[in-house]
């Protein structure tokens, strides 16, 4: 059995400090093993962000039962895609078959809306493409396969990008979003992109390795054996990616 090594790691954010005790095994592991740490970091970042927002007299309007954002294009890393695929595979029947049916139905509707082909060409997108495809996806009205009664049915296992999506504008505005009607809260760092960068990019691609949630099962089936790397290397790289994002955000605020 591989030995574990534990370290305390601190991360300074504009709204406060995060201190975590991180345990990593010796030896190589897939990126999937780092996901629990990435989720815990994201939750801590969001918690501090919410406190900072509330200190300025504003409040987060996102609540259970408001599922408009669950009809947006949700980006996830390959490790998250594999995690969701394993989650679905672990579900008892007939729920597993129902969730798979929802994924198939979502892909069918996106294909009819002319969006699916663009999702498969995402490595070639520019900024205009991201906006166009994102709007087309939302206009298709395709709900996340895990959405039930306008709430997330896998809330503890939801993607990191979902955890980081916050607004202070009225919840009803999210059903018909406009730049003027949505007041989004941007956390000081994006943990989902930091985690996604742990995966090797596609050959010739310069973008962050990611996939739309709706393609998660397909991606996991196409890549059943993820590559492995030393666990301590993955943890260190995750924190470097987060620190780099924080430095970029500080530069933007100073500009």
C-alpha positions as CSV (number, residue, x, y, z in Angstrom):
1,X,0.0,0.0,0.0
2,X,1.4,3.4,-1.0
3,X,2.2,5.8,1.9
4,X,0.5,9.1,2.2
5,X,2.1,12.5,2.8
6,X,0.2,15.4,4.4
7,X,1.0,19.1,4.1
8,X,-0.8,22.3,5.0
9,X,-1.2,24.7,2.1
10,X,-2.4,28.3,2.3
11,X,-4.0,30.4,-0.4
12,X,-4.4,34.2,0.1
13,X,-7.5,35.7,-1.7
14,X,-8.6,39.3,-1.7
15,X,-11.5,38.5,0.7
16,X,-9.5,36.2,3.0
17,X,-7.2,33.3,3.4
18,X,-7.8,29.6,2.8
19,X,-5.8,27.0,4.8
20,X,-6.2,23.4,3.9
21,X,-4.6,20.2,5.0
22,X,-3.8,18.2,1.9
23,X,-3.0,14.5,1.9
24,X,-1.5,13.0,-1.2
25,X,-0.3,9.4,-1.8
26,X,3.1,8.5,-3.0
27,X,3.1,7.3,-6.6
28,X,1.1,8.0,-9.7
29,X,-2.6,8.7,-9.8
30,X,-5.1,10.0,-12.4
31,X,-6.3,13.6,-12.2
32,X,-9.6,12.3,-10.9
33,X,-8.0,11.8,-7.5
34,X,-7.4,15.5,-7.2
35,X,-11.1,16.4,-7.8
36,X,-12.2,16.3,-4.2
37,X,-9.5,18.8,-3.3
38,X,-10.5,21.0,-6.3
39,X,-14.1,20.9,-5.2
40,X,-13.2,21.8,-1.6
41,X,-11.1,24.7,-2.8
42,X,-13.9,26.0,-5.0
43,X,-16.4,25.8,-2.2
44,X,-14.0,27.8,0.1
45,X,-13.4,30.4,-2.7
46,X,-17.2,30.7,-3.2
47,X,-17.8,31.0,0.5
48,X,-15.3,33.9,0.8
49,X,-16.7,35.5,-2.3
50,X,-20.2,35.4,-0.9
51,X,-19.1,37.0,2.4
52,X,-17.4,39.8,0.5
53,X,-20.5,40.4,-1.6
54,X,-22.7,40.5,1.5
55,X,-20.3,42.9,3.2
56,X,-21.2,45.4,0.5
57,X,-24.9,45.0,1.1
58,X,-25.7,42.7,-1.8
59,X,-26.9,39.1,-1.6
60,X,-26.7,36.1,-3.9
61,X,-30.0,35.3,-5.5
62,X,-29.3,31.8,-6.6
63,X,-31.6,29.3,-4.8
64,X,-32.8,25.7,-5.1
65,X,-35.8,25.8,-7.5
66,X,-34.2,28.4,-9.8
67,X,-32.8,26.2,-12.6
68,X,-32.3,28.7,-15.4
69,X,-28.5,28.4,-15.2
70,X,-28.9,24.7,-15.6
71,X,-29.8,25.3,-19.2
72,X,-26.5,27.0,-20.0
73,X,-23.5,25.3,-21.6
74,X,-21.6,24.0,-18.6
75,X,-17.8,23.5,-19.1
76,X,-16.1,20.6,-17.3
77,X,-12.7,19.1,-17.4
78,X,-12.0,15.5,-18.5
79,X,-11.6,14.3,-14.9
80,X,-15.0,15.7,-14.1
81,X,-16.5,14.1,-17.1
82,X,-15.2,10.7,-16.0
83,X,-16.5,11.4,-12.5
84,X,-20.0,12.1,-13.8
85,X,-19.9,9.0,-16.0
86,X,-18.9,6.9,-13.0
87,X,-21.7,8.5,-10.9
88,X,-24.2,7.6,-13.5
89,X,-22.9,4.1,-13.8
90,X,-23.3,3.6,-10.0
91,X,-26.9,4.6,-10.0
92,X,-29.5,1.8,-9.6
93,X,-31.9,1.0,-12.3
94,X,-34.2,2.3,-13.5
95,X,-32.6,5.7,-12.6
96,X,-29.4,5.0,-14.5
97,X,-31.3,4.3,-17.7
98,X,-33.4,7.4,-17.2
99,X,-30.4,9.7,-16.8
100,X,-28.8,8.1,-19.9
101,X,-32.0,8.7,-21.8
102,X,-31.9,12.4,-20.7
103,X,-28.3,12.7,-22.0
104,X,-29.4,11.1,-25.4
105,X,-32.4,13.4,-25.6
106,X,-30.3,16.5,-24.8
107,X,-27.9,15.6,-27.7
108,X,-30.8,15.0,-30.0
109,X,-32.4,18.4,-29.3
110,X,-29.0,20.2,-29.6
111,X,-28.5,18.5,-32.9
112,X,-31.9,19.7,-34.1
113,X,-31.0,23.2,-33.0
114,X,-27.8,23.1,-35.0
115,X,-25.6,23.5,-31.9
116,X,-24.2,20.0,-31.5
117,X,-21.8,20.1,-34.4
118,X,-20.3,23.3,-32.9
119,X,-19.8,21.6,-29.6
120,X,-17.6,19.0,-31.3
121,X,-15.4,21.8,-32.8
122,X,-14.9,23.8,-29.6
123,X,-11.0,23.7,-29.9
124,X,-11.4,26.0,-32.9
125,X,-13.7,28.6,-31.2
126,X,-12.7,32.2,-30.9
127,X,-14.4,34.7,-28.5
128,X,-17.3,35.3,-31.0
129,X,-17.9,31.6,-31.4
130,X,-18.1,31.1,-27.6
131,X,-20.7,33.8,-27.3
132,X,-22.7,32.6,-30.4
133,X,-22.7,28.9,-29.3
134,X,-23.4,29.8,-25.7
135,X,-26.5,31.8,-26.7
136,X,-27.6,29.1,-29.2
137,X,-27.3,26.5,-26.5
138,X,-29.4,28.5,-24.0
139,X,-31.9,29.4,-26.7
140,X,-32.4,25.6,-27.4
141,X,-33.8,25.3,-23.8
142,X,-32.0,22.0,-23.1
143,X,-31.9,21.3,-19.4
144,X,-29.0,19.6,-17.7
145,X,-29.7,15.8,-17.5
146,X,-29.4,16.0,-13.7
147,X,-32.0,18.8,-13.3
148,X,-35.1,17.8,-11.5
149,X,-37.9,20.1,-10.2
150,X,-35.6,23.0,-11.2
151,X,-32.9,21.8,-8.7
152,X,-29.7,19.9,-9.1
153,X,-30.2,16.2,-8.3
154,X,-26.5,15.6,-7.8
155,X,-25.7,18.8,-5.8
156,X,-22.8,17.4,-3.8
157,X,-21.2,16.1,-7.0
158,X,-22.1,19.0,-9.2
159,X,-19.4,20.4,-11.6
160,X,-17.0,23.1,-10.2
161,X,-18.1,25.6,-12.8
162,X,-21.7,25.3,-11.4
163,X,-20.3,26.0,-7.9
164,X,-18.6,29.1,-9.1
165,X,-21.6,30.6,-11.0
166,X,-23.3,33.3,-8.8
167,X,-25.5,36.3,-9.5
168,X,-27.0,39.1,-7.4
169,X,-29.6,40.2,-9.9
170,X,-33.2,39.0,-9.5
171,X,-33.5,35.2,-10.2
172,X,-36.3,35.7,-12.7
173,X,-33.8,37.7,-14.9
174,X,-31.9,34.5,-15.6
175,X,-34.7,33.0,-17.7
176,X,-34.2,35.8,-20.2
177,X,-30.6,36.9,-19.7
178,X,-29.2,40.1,-21.1
179,X,-25.9,42.0,-20.3
180,X,-28.0,44.6,-18.5
181,X,-30.2,42.2,-16.6
182,X,-27.6,39.8,-15.1
183,X,-25.3,41.0,-12.4
184,X,-22.8,38.1,-12.2
185,X,-20.4,37.7,-9.4
186,X,-16.9,36.7,-10.5
187,X,-14.8,34.8,-8.0
188,X,-11.2,36.0,-7.7
189,X,-10.0,32.7,-9.3
190,X,-11.5,30.0,-11.5
191,X,-10.9,26.6,-9.8
192,X,-12.6,24.7,-12.6
193,X,-10.1,26.0,-15.2
194,X,-7.2,25.4,-12.8
195,X,-8.3,21.7,-12.5
196,X,-9.0,21.3,-16.2
197,X,-5.4,22.5,-17.0
198,X,-4.1,19.4,-15.2
199,X,-5.3,17.3,-18.2
200,X,-3.1,17.1,-21.3
201,X,-4.5,19.3,-24.1
202,X,-5.5,17.8,-27.4
203,X,-2.7,17.7,-30.1
204,X,-2.4,21.1,-31.7
205,X,-4.8,22.7,-29.3
206,X,-3.9,25.9,-27.4
207,X,-7.1,26.1,-25.3
208,X,-7.9,24.7,-21.9
209,X,-8.9,21.0,-22.1
210,X,-12.6,21.0,-21.5
211,X,-15.9,19.4,-22.7
212,X,-19.5,20.5,-22.4
213,X,-21.3,18.6,-19.5
214,X,-23.8,17.2,-22.0
215,X,-20.9,15.3,-23.8
216,X,-19.5,13.9,-20.5
217,X,-20.7,10.3,-21.0
218,X,-19.3,10.2,-24.6
219,X,-15.9,11.6,-23.5
220,X,-15.6,9.1,-20.6
221,X,-16.4,6.2,-22.9
222,X,-13.9,7.4,-25.5
223,X,-11.1,7.8,-22.8
224,X,-11.7,5.0,-20.3
225,X,-8.1,4.9,-19.1
226,X,-6.9,8.3,-17.9
227,X,-3.2,9.1,-17.8
228,X,-1.5,9.1,-14.4
229,X,1.0,11.5,-12.8
230,X,2.6,11.8,-9.4
231,X,0.0,12.8,-6.9
232,X,2.2,15.5,-5.3
233,X,2.9,16.9,-8.7
234,X,-0.8,17.2,-9.5
235,X,-1.5,18.9,-6.2
236,X,1.3,21.4,-6.6
237,X,0.3,22.2,-10.2
238,X,-3.3,22.7,-9.1
239,X,-2.2,25.4,-6.7
240,X,0.2,26.9,-9.2
241,X,-2.7,27.2,-11.7
242,X,-4.9,28.9,-9.1
243,X,-2.1,31.3,-8.1
244,X,-1.5,32.2,-11.7
245,X,-5.2,32.9,-12.1
246,X,-5.1,35.1,-9.0
247,X,-2.1,37.1,-10.3
248,X,-3.9,37.6,-13.7
249,X,-7.0,38.9,-11.9
250,X,-4.9,41.3,-9.8
251,X,-3.3,42.6,-13.0
252,X,-6.8,43.1,-14.5
253,X,-8.0,45.0,-11.4
254,X,-4.8,47.2,-11.5
255,X,-5.1,48.0,-15.2
